[in-house]
Amino acid sequence: MAVQKQISIFGAGLVGSLLALFLAKRGHKIKVYEKMSDMRKEEMSAGRSINLALSDRGWRALDLVGVGDDIRKVAIPMKGRLMHGHDGSLTFQSYGKEEQCIYSVSRGGLNMSLMDFAEADPNVELFFNQSCKDVNLDTCEATVENEKTSELSSVRSDLIFGADGGGSAVRQSMNKFDDFNFSDTFLEHGYKELTIPAINGNEWAIEKEVLHIWPRGNMMLIALPNLDGSFTCTLFFPMKGEISFESLKAEDDIMNFFNNEFPDVVPHMPTLVEDFLINPSSILGYIKCAPWTYGNKVALIGDAAHAIVPFYGQGMNAGFEDCTILNEIMDDSDDWQEIFHQYELQRKENSDAICDLALRNFIEMRDLVADPDFLYRKKIEAKLYKEFPDKWIPLYSMVTFTHMPYSEALQLGEKHDKAIKEIMEIEGIDGDWEKDQLKEQVSQIIESNILNTNLV
């Protein structure tokens, strides 16, 4: 059995709480320090939650620590995207095969559940209103400030994990070294949370088991269902400019904007103007850094290492997969220098890949999902998946419904792009594929572009 370690985790968010569960089940003693107050004991503020899309990578991690079935009870399946055209038309795109779906979960609700599960483990202690101010990486000693009393204390550990999000204090301590590379990039777009309330008590005003998208070129609105019949909506919108969060201040301007751009949703949003004015406009950006680890003492995980934009629904899932991979590495070694080395080696390139994919998907979601040529391509891709399941898996399915490394999915997706362009040029491709000649022609193009690829 591995030597028991005293481990400090900074950040009791989704990844920090899950990591505590993984490590505690191995017998380590875990102390989790969270800057914020205990959300389970205080009313949650509106406006920053963004419902999350939980998919296979996330479920795998939750199942490994034994809490997946409990979370499934409060998760709502979404079978595909439902696009709302400017003219009120609706277009549905399935996410995958008939049985495949992603799940809408409340960020706050999931976080509180994971805190409960972690706190129930005798090896875990949670401390709130405790802010990491600095970390001595060599001695594995952190300076912690009580947010209520401003009292400073010293926390000594065998290991430290920085799970403290995009503004990570642990990462800032690592950034003092010359060989540490860090970049944060912000989009011109930000987001604001809005609400479609339940009707008739707890009924959904619009279709429940889909992710709703109102694509409008340089902006989009999305809506994800909640258990109480409401929808959490998010407007992705330029932060500055002629039509932007900065410019929309007057009530009449807000209503005119929504009536012009999203007329079918306005009747379902009785508190639209109030929500728009009260809820914050938050920035969107991504972080890349290296190295993620320091010797055998300190490691970054989740958003602290690789915060990404939310447009592939993989931010949480990628953070949870960090925990899964770390756990697998611990199965093979109890040398923490080697564990940290292998963890970064396996996760860095994959986090970079999903970051790039998420940026690309923003363009797809806001600009392309209503484009006829794009929809035609999706139709052909769905047919390829059905006819050649051992040779062709759509990029979205590889990312969402498999555990293929993100970097491999990205590389294979680039091969798909080349193949699909050739396939769409075949005369009669939208006709009957049962004709041997047509099906064989498609098969040859796939094999010539996607050779020696493992689709497991």
BELZIPE-V136446 format. One record per residue. PHI is phi in degrees with one decimal (NA if undefined). OMEGA is omega in radians with two decimals (NA if undefined). Layout:
phi->(PHI | PHI)
omega->(OMEGA | OMEGA)
This chain:
phi->(NA | -63.3 | -65.4 | -67.5 | -116.4 | -91.8 | -120.4 | -105.1 | -114.7 | -98.3 | 112.2 | -104.9 | -72.8 | -59.1 | -73.1 | -60.6 | -67.5 | -66.7 | -59.1 | -57.7 | -64.3 | -58.6 | -70.7 | -64.5 | -67.9 | -94.4 | 91.8 | -75.4 | -93.9 | -116.5 | -120.4 | -109.5 | -111.3 | -120.3 | -65.5 | -83.3 | -71.3 | -70.2 | -64.1 | -73.7 | -112.5 | -131.2 | -68.7 | -75.9 | -78.6 | -83.1 | 110.1 | -132.1 | -83.3 | 41.3 | -53.3 | -109.2 | -104.1 | -91.7 | -129.9 | -57.3 | -64.1 | -67.8 | -61.4 | -59.0 | -64.8 | -63.1 | -67.4 | -63.7 | -96.5 | 83.7 | -116.7 | -57.3 | -63.9 | -66.0 | -71.0 | -61.3 | -67.3 | -119.1 | -108.7 | -109.2 | -69.5 | -124.1 | -83.7 | 178.2 | -91.1 | -118.1 | -87.7 | -103.4 | -71.9 | -62.0 | -89.5 | 91.1 | -69.2 | -120.8 | -131.6 | -102.6 | -124.4 | -66.9 | -76.8 | -170.9 | -69.6 | -55.0 | -87.7 | -93.7 | -156.1 | -105.2 | -127.0 | -83.1 | -133.4 | -76.2 | -57.0 | -64.0 | -62.1 | -66.0 | -60.9 | -63.7 | -62.4 | -65.5 | -61.5 | -60.5 | -62.6 | -65.2 | -66.6 | -73.1 | -82.3 | -63.1 | -88.2 | -119.4 | -125.4 | -111.8 | -128.0 | -109.1 | 57.8 | -121.0 | -103.6 | -73.6 | -102.5 | -165.7 | -130.9 | -84.1 | -66.7 | -74.3 | -97.2 | 57.2 | -119.1 | -111.4 | -95.9 | -120.7 | -114.0 | -74.7 | -66.6 | -93.2 | -108.5 | 65.8 | -73.1 | -97.8 | -143.0 | -109.4 | -117.3 | -103.0 | -145.3 | -81.3 | -139.8 | -127.9 | -114.6 | -92.6 | -114.9 | -99.2 | 75.5 | -60.2 | -95.9 | -45.7 | -73.1 | -64.4 | -63.5 | -62.1 | -67.2 | -71.5 | -70.5 | -72.6 | -87.3 | -63.5 | -87.4 | -90.4 | -106.4 | -142.8 | -143.9 | -125.6 | -123.0 | -111.8 | -80.2 | -70.6 | -93.4 | -126.3 | -143.1 | -142.0 | -87.0 | -130.9 | -140.0 | -107.4 | -73.8 | -67.6 | -116.2 | 51.9 | 97.1 | -145.3 | -99.7 | -86.4 | -75.2 | -130.9 | -49.4 | -83.7 | -93.7 | -143.2 | -97.6 | -83.1 | -132.6 | -110.8 | -80.3 | -139.5 | 74.9 | -90.2 | -153.7 | -160.4 | -118.0 | -127.3 | -143.1 | -119.5 | -76.1 | -116.5 | -63.2 | -83.7 | 96.7 | -88.0 | -126.9 | -89.6 | -106.5 | -133.7 | -96.9 | -98.9 | -155.4 | -56.8 | -73.4 | -132.7 | 127.9 | -62.0 | -120.1 | -162.1 | -58.8 | -65.2 | -88.9 | -89.0 | -120.6 | -84.1 | -57.6 | -62.8 | -66.6 | -64.2 | -65.3 | -62.4 | -61.7 | -68.9 | -65.8 | -80.2 | -95.9 | -132.5 | -61.6 | -76.7 | -94.3 | -56.0 | -60.8 | -93.4 | -122.0 | -64.8 | -109.3 | -54.7 | -63.8 | -59.7 | -62.9 | -63.3 | -77.9 | -87.4 | -72.0 | -71.1 | -95.4 | -108.3 | -81.6 | -121.4 | -166.7 | -142.5 | -125.7 | -129.2 | -153.2 | -166.3 | -78.0 | -89.9 | -129.3 | -133.2 | 54.7 | -113.0 | -121.7 | -132.4 | -145.4 | -96.4 | -151.6 | 66.0 | -61.0 | -60.2 | -97.1 | -157.2 | -60.1 | -131.6 | -76.5 | -88.2 | -85.9 | -116.1 | 63.1 | -118.7 | -56.5 | -65.6 | -61.5 | -66.4 | -63.9 | -65.0 | -68.2 | -51.8 | -64.9 | -60.9 | -65.8 | -58.1 | -63.4 | -64.5 | -65.2 | -66.3 | -64.6 | -102.9 | -154.0 | -119.2 | -90.7 | -67.8 | -65.8 | -70.6 | -58.9 | -64.5 | -61.6 | -66.4 | -59.1 | -67.3 | -59.1 | -80.7 | -96.9 | -60.6 | -65.7 | -76.2 | -69.4 | -62.8 | -66.4 | -71.2 | -61.4 | -64.6 | -64.5 | -65.5 | -64.6 | -64.3 | -70.2 | -60.4 | -63.6 | -61.0 | -68.9 | -88.9 | -108.7 | -103.6 | -63.1 | -103.3 | -80.5 | -57.4 | -65.0 | -66.2 | -63.8 | -65.6 | -60.8 | -62.2 | -63.1 | -66.1 | -61.9 | -62.4 | -68.9 | -61.6 | -61.6 | -73.2 | -82.1 | -130.5 | -63.1 | -88.6 | -120.8 | -139.8 | -123.3 | -55.2 | -54.5 | -59.3 | -68.2 | -60.1 | -71.4 | -94.9 | -116.6 | -130.8 | -111.2 | -57.5 | -52.5 | -54.8 | -64.0 | -67.6 | -62.0 | -62.8 | -64.0 | -68.3 | -61.0 | -67.2 | -67.2 | -60.1 | -57.1 | -67.0 | -66.9 | -65.9 | -63.1 | -68.4 | -64.5 | -69.6 | -88.8 | -68.6 | -64.7 | 79.7 | -63.7 | -88.4 | -98.6 | -88.1 | -79.0 | -73.4 | -66.9 | -53.6 | -65.0 | -67.8 | -65.1 | -66.6 | -63.5 | -63.6 | -60.7 | -65.4 | -65.2 | -61.2 | -67.5 | -73.9 | -100.5 | -127.1 | -98.3 | 54.7 | -106.3 | -90.3 | -97.0 | -75.6)
omega->(-3.12 | 3.11 | -3.13 | -3.12 | 2.96 | -3.00 | 3.03 | 3.04 | 3.07 | -3.07 | 3.12 | 3.07 | -3.07 | -3.06 | 3.12 | 3.14 | 3.12 | 3.12 | 3.10 | 3.12 | 3.13 | -3.07 | -3.13 | -3.14 | 3.06 | 3.06 | 3.12 | 3.09 | -2.97 | 2.96 | -3.10 | -3.12 | -3.10 | -3.12 | -3.06 | 3.04 | 3.13 | -3.07 | -3.14 | -3.07 | -3.11 | 3.12 | -3.11 | 3.10 | -3.13 | 2.92 | -3.09 | -2.96 | -2.99 | 3.06 | -3.05 | 3.10 | -3.11 | -3.13 | -2.87 | -3.11 | 3.10 | 3.13 | -3.14 | -3.14 | -3.13 | 3.12 | -3.12 | 3.10 | 2.99 | -3.10 | -3.07 | -3.09 | 3.09 | -3.13 | 3.14 | -3.13 | -3.08 | 3.13 | -3.11 | -3.14 | 3.04 | -2.98 | -3.13 | 3.08 | 2.98 | -3.11 | 3.11 | 3.12 | 3.13 | -3.13 | -3.14 | 3.13 | -3.13 | 3.09 | -3.11 | 3.01 | 3.10 | 3.12 | -3.09 | 3.07 | -3.00 | -3.07 | -3.06 | 3.10 | 2.97 | -3.00 | 3.07 | 3.09 | 3.06 | 3.11 | -3.11 | -3.14 | 3.13 | -3.14 | 3.14 | 3.10 | -3.14 | 3.04 | 3.12 | -3.14 | -3.13 | -3.09 | 3.12 | 3.12 | -3.10 | 3.14 | -3.04 | 2.98 | 3.10 | 3.12 | -3.08 | -3.07 | -3.13 | -3.02 | 3.07 | -3.14 | -3.11 | 3.09 | 2.95 | -3.01 | -3.10 | -3.11 | -3.11 | -3.14 | -3.12 | 3.01 | -3.03 | 3.13 | 3.03 | -3.04 | -3.13 | -3.07 | -3.07 | 3.12 | 3.12 | 3.07 | 3.14 | -3.14 | 3.11 | -3.10 | 2.95 | -3.12 | 3.04 | 2.99 | 3.02 | 3.07 | -2.97 | 2.89 | -3.04 | 3.12 | -2.98 | 3.04 | 3.10 | 3.11 | 3.13 | 3.06 | 3.10 | -3.07 | 3.13 | -3.08 | -3.06 | -3.08 | 3.13 | 3.13 | -3.10 | 3.01 | 2.99 | -3.07 | -3.12 | 3.11 | 3.02 | -3.14 | 2.98 | 3.14 | 3.08 | -3.14 | 3.07 | -3.03 | 2.85 | -3.08 | 3.06 | 3.05 | 3.11 | 3.09 | -3.09 | 3.12 | -3.13 | -3.09 | 3.11 | -3.07 | -2.99 | -2.90 | 3.06 | 2.95 | -3.10 | 3.09 | 2.99 | -3.09 | -3.10 | 3.07 | -3.09 | 3.10 | 3.01 | 3.05 | 3.05 | 3.11 | 3.10 | -3.04 | 3.02 | -3.08 | -3.07 | 3.13 | 3.12 | 3.01 | 2.96 | -3.10 | 3.10 | 3.06 | 3.03 | -2.80 | 3.09 | 3.12 | -3.11 | 3.11 | -3.07 | 3.04 | -3.00 | 3.03 | -3.13 | -3.03 | -3.09 | -3.10 | -3.08 | -3.11 | -3.14 | 3.14 | 3.12 | -3.13 | 3.12 | 3.13 | -3.10 | 3.10 | 3.13 | -3.01 | -3.07 | -3.00 | -3.07 | -3.11 | -3.07 | 3.14 | -3.12 | -3.07 | -3.10 | -3.14 | -3.05 | -3.07 | 3.13 | 3.14 | -3.09 | -3.09 | -3.05 | -3.05 | -3.06 | 2.95 | -3.01 | -3.09 | 3.07 | 3.12 | 3.13 | -3.06 | 2.96 | 3.14 | 3.08 | -0.06 | 3.10 | -3.00 | 3.08 | 3.12 | 3.12 | -3.00 | -2.95 | 3.09 | 3.02 | -3.13 | 3.14 | -3.07 | 3.11 | 3.14 | -2.95 | 3.08 | -3.13 | 3.06 | -2.92 | -2.89 | 2.98 | -3.12 | -3.02 | -3.10 | 3.10 | -3.11 | 3.10 | 3.09 | 3.09 | 3.13 | 2.99 | -3.13 | 3.14 | -3.11 | 3.09 | 3.13 | 3.11 | 3.13 | 3.12 | 3.06 | -3.01 | -3.07 | 2.99 | 3.04 | -2.99 | 3.06 | 3.11 | 3.10 | -3.13 | 3.13 | -3.12 | 3.11 | -3.14 | -3.14 | -3.10 | -2.98 | -3.05 | -3.09 | 3.14 | 3.08 | 3.06 | -3.11 | -3.12 | 3.03 | 3.14 | 3.13 | -3.14 | 3.10 | 3.11 | -3.07 | 3.05 | 3.12 | 3.14 | -3.05 | -3.03 | -3.00 | -2.88 | -2.98 | 3.10 | -3.10 | -3.09 | -3.14 | 3.12 | 3.13 | 3.10 | 3.10 | 3.13 | 3.11 | 3.13 | 3.13 | 3.12 | 3.13 | 3.09 | -3.14 | -3.12 | -3.05 | -3.08 | -3.06 | 3.13 | -3.10 | -3.01 | 2.97 | 3.13 | -3.12 | -3.13 | 3.14 | 3.10 | -3.11 | -2.93 | -2.99 | 3.02 | 3.06 | 3.04 | 3.10 | -3.11 | -3.10 | 3.09 | 3.11 | 3.11 | -3.14 | 3.14 | 3.09 | 3.10 | 3.05 | 3.09 | -3.11 | 3.14 | -3.11 | -3.07 | 3.09 | 3.10 | -3.10 | -3.10 | 3.10 | 3.13 | 3.13 | 3.12 | -3.06 | 3.13 | -3.13 | -3.03 | -3.13 | 3.13 | 3.05 | -3.00 | -3.06 | -3.12 | -3.12 | 3.12 | 3.13 | 3.11 | -3.12 | -3.13 | 3.13 | 3.13 | -3.08 | -3.12 | -3.13 | -3.03 | -3.11 | 3.04 | -3.12 | 3.12 | -3.10 | 3.13 | NA)
